[in-house]
Amino acid sequence: MDKNKEILNKQKRQNEIKKEIKEIKKKLPSFLIGFIFFTVVSLYFLEEKFYLFFGNSVDFVRAIVILLGVFSLGFVLKSYLKIKKKEKESKAIGSQLYKLQKLEVDQKNE
């Protein structure tokens, strides 16, 4: 009976991890679009200050594109690493479940 409870707990945890992975993958595009939108809106309202800081508009555009690319890449990389970590954890639980559920065969000497 104790073995069955352990199996159920591990299955529940594995399902929770899989749901978390799906949620991360689902939210990733909306976070990126939100970040890009926030950057564009902040540039629109703070254009004069950015222009004084960066000089002509070519340097300004280059700096913003590089900044946006670096932050987006960092966020995607962080999410990717988080997903991989959770997938490894799910696999480890799966192998533990396999070991718990496999049939124990008694060898008989004939």
VMD Tcl script that draws the C-alpha trace (Angstrom):
set ca {
  {0.00 0.00 0.00}
  {2.88 2.35 0.82}
  {4.40 1.65 -2.60}
  {1.15 2.67 -4.30}
  {1.08 6.00 -2.44}
  {4.66 6.70 -3.48}
  {3.82 5.88 -7.10}
  {0.79 8.18 -7.03}
  {2.78 11.03 -5.47}
  {5.52 10.71 -8.08}
  {2.99 10.60 -10.92}
  {1.28 13.69 -9.54}
  {4.61 15.55 -9.29}
  {5.56 14.49 -12.82}
  {2.23 15.79 -14.18}
  {2.74 19.09 -12.33}
  {6.19 19.48 -13.88}
  {4.80 18.79 -17.35}
  {2.09 21.43 -16.81}
  {4.74 23.96 -15.70}
  {6.76 23.26 -18.86}
  {3.68 23.80 -21.04}
  {2.89 27.07 -19.24}
  {6.42 28.37 -19.72}
  {6.34 27.49 -23.42}
  {2.91 29.10 -23.78}
  {3.88 32.36 -22.01}
  {7.26 32.83 -23.71}
  {5.98 34.49 -26.93}
  {3.67 36.84 -25.04}
  {6.49 37.95 -22.74}
  {8.73 38.68 -25.73}
  {6.02 40.65 -27.50}
  {5.25 42.52 -24.29}
  {8.91 43.39 -23.81}
  {9.22 44.65 -27.38}
  {6.02 46.69 -27.00}
  {7.24 48.19 -23.71}
  {10.55 49.13 -25.33}
  {8.88 50.80 -28.30}
  {6.45 52.74 -26.09}
  {9.21 53.87 -23.74}
  {11.28 54.98 -26.73}
  {8.37 56.99 -28.06}
  {7.86 58.89 -24.81}
  {11.54 59.26 -23.92}
  {12.79 59.96 -27.45}
  {14.25 63.37 -26.68}
  {16.31 62.13 -23.74}
  {17.55 59.14 -25.73}
  {18.39 61.37 -28.70}
  {20.47 63.70 -26.50}
  {22.29 60.70 -25.06}
  {22.97 58.81 -28.32}
  {23.49 61.70 -30.73}
  {22.19 61.14 -34.24}
  {19.38 58.72 -34.98}
  {21.55 56.00 -36.57}
  {23.44 55.40 -33.33}
  {20.16 55.53 -31.46}
  {18.53 52.86 -33.62}
  {21.61 50.62 -33.47}
  {21.81 50.86 -29.70}
  {18.12 50.08 -29.24}
  {18.22 47.09 -31.59}
  {21.29 45.69 -29.84}
  {19.77 46.27 -26.41}
  {16.49 44.68 -27.42}
  {18.29 41.71 -28.95}
  {20.46 41.11 -25.89}
  {17.56 41.22 -23.45}
  {15.38 39.03 -25.66}
  {18.16 36.50 -26.14}
  {18.87 36.44 -22.41}
  {15.22 35.87 -21.60}
  {14.85 33.09 -24.17}
  {18.04 31.43 -22.92}
  {16.87 31.63 -19.31}
  {13.52 30.09 -20.23}
  {15.21 27.37 -22.29}
  {17.47 26.41 -19.38}
  {14.50 26.37 -17.01}
  {12.58 24.08 -19.38}
  {15.55 21.72 -19.76}
  {15.97 21.51 -15.99}
  {12.32 20.64 -15.51}
  {12.45 18.06 -18.33}
  {15.43 16.37 -16.64}
  {13.53 16.32 -13.36}
  {10.50 14.81 -15.11}
  {12.68 12.14 -16.73}
  {14.25 11.28 -13.37}
  {10.81 10.86 -11.84}
  {9.80 8.71 -14.81}
  {12.73 6.37 -14.29}
  {11.95 6.18 -10.56}
  {8.37 5.29 -11.41}
  {9.57 2.61 -13.79}
  {11.73 1.06 -11.07}
  {8.83 1.15 -8.62}
  {6.34 -0.33 -11.05}
  {8.37 -3.03 -12.73}
  {7.49 -6.56 -11.80}
  {9.75 -8.36 -9.44}
  {10.42 -11.82 -10.80}
  {11.51 -14.53 -8.41}
  {13.92 -16.96 -9.95}
  {13.05 -20.58 -9.27}
  {15.65 -23.27 -9.31}
  {14.29 -26.18 -11.28}
}
mol new
graphics top color blue
foreach p $ca { graphics top sphere $p radius 0.5 }
foreach p [lrange $ca 0 end-1] q [lrange $ca 1 end] { graphics top cylinder $p $q radius 0.2 }
display resetview
